[in-house]
Amino acid sequence: MQPHILLPLLLLLAAVSPRPVLSRRHASPPLATETLDVAASLSRARAAVSAEAAPLHQSAAAVSTEVIGEEHEEGRLALRLHSRDFLPEEQGRQRHASYRSLVLARLRRDSARAAAVSARAAMAADGVSRFDLVPANVTAFEASAAEIQGPVVSGVGLGSGEYFSRVGVGSPARQLYMVLDTGSDVVWVQCQPCAACYQQSDPVFDPSLSTSYASVACDNPRCHDLDAAACRNSTGACLYEVAYGDGSYTVGDFATETLTLGDSAPVSSVAIGCGHDNEGLFVGAAGLLALGGGPLSFPSQISATTFSYCLVDRDSPSSSTLQFGDAADAEVTAPLIRSPRTSTFYYVGLSGISVGGQILSIPPSAFAMDGTGAGGVIVDSGTAVTRLQSSAYAALRDAFVRGTQSLPRTSGVSLFDTCYDLSDRTSVEVPAVSLRFAGGGELRLPAKNYLIPVDGAGTYCLAFAPTNAAVSIIGNVQQQGTRVSFDTAKSTVGFTSNKC
């Protein structure tokens, strides 16, 4: 072939042949947006306050003791979790007339909860003694018992229990709704006789009807774990007191009792508070199942080094599960960090936040814990809305606003300052939001976990809030639909999507 013919032919073949650079396979970059199904979330919101919601309460109660098949593995305890708003209503409590009313009530509770968690963390960092925290209005039970020297302070705020479980208490077991709380260390129930008991859905527990109820003596190591000289001088029985940052409290006898979770074998000799004077606490709940890191929490008492929970959407009547025992490998892991001053809270090594695929410019100090235990980031089941340092929140909000310029803005609602009118949309694309952890783990949040409806008309708000407190809190709105696992032996917190 002549050279003058060969050269054009080679050029033609080069033009039509696949180029080597295009034939290489590259990892696809992560999408910078998430799709929010407006129609579906708005439908759930409206159903939560509709007249048809009543049967959902009944169905939630009916299945409350069921467990899923995988939970029957030997050595694993499991029970169902339900959203507060789909429990049987206690007598005298009215359903909310509108979804906006329901949301505002949730946010009021959440403000109290977040403030209490922050105050507890700050007091621990400052070295404030628990003996200095006796509430001035503890009188009714105190009048008939010896003086209580100091309280065990919980991270729970007024009425802030958002997820409940059905727990059998005593022998024979009496099924009671109890609040799940990773920010508390003492398990307790309201008890007869009541000097003062708030209203709950179930009959108040009567220890005289249980064959397994036994008082804890003053010299018992479990009484010493209360960090108080909590004894009744006349009988030598141990007393307990859990005081809350808003002035509410529970006071009573410290005892051991048998607890039954789901259809697992009963757990005997669990130290619990039997509260005879209980003010302003969890309306509807009989008490609290404490999941904190202290020696008296339920996981500590049963020597469980791992437990996990998955929280369903609070507008859903579905239930999810709390499990104790070996946990499967998580999709995303983060280091579990312990405060040098308090064992209650589960701190996590958060290193940054990304919006729309871009890492925000937030100084590491915004998420760091110092040598006294001040600051840091707590993973909490009882706080709803994630609280971030003001500078970190501003960076997140501003980046989100830049990515949603096509969406119509509307006025803020309660603690939310970034809201949108999506009444004429069925779905929208919004910037992806991810939490980045020390060690490289990254938890990408579904859009419904950070842009949430606040009324039945289509108003949606960015579900983060700023805080002036030193500590930040990852709340349960951001945890919904994700199995969160705690492994104290390996010092890790795990996150696995869609594992309820």
Order of alpha helices (4+ residues) and beta strands (2+ residues): alpha-alpha-beta-alpha-alpha-beta-alpha-beta-beta-beta-beta-beta-alpha-beta-beta-beta-beta-beta-alpha-beta-beta-beta-beta-beta-beta-beta-beta-alpha-beta-beta-beta-beta-beta-beta-beta-beta-beta-alpha-beta-beta
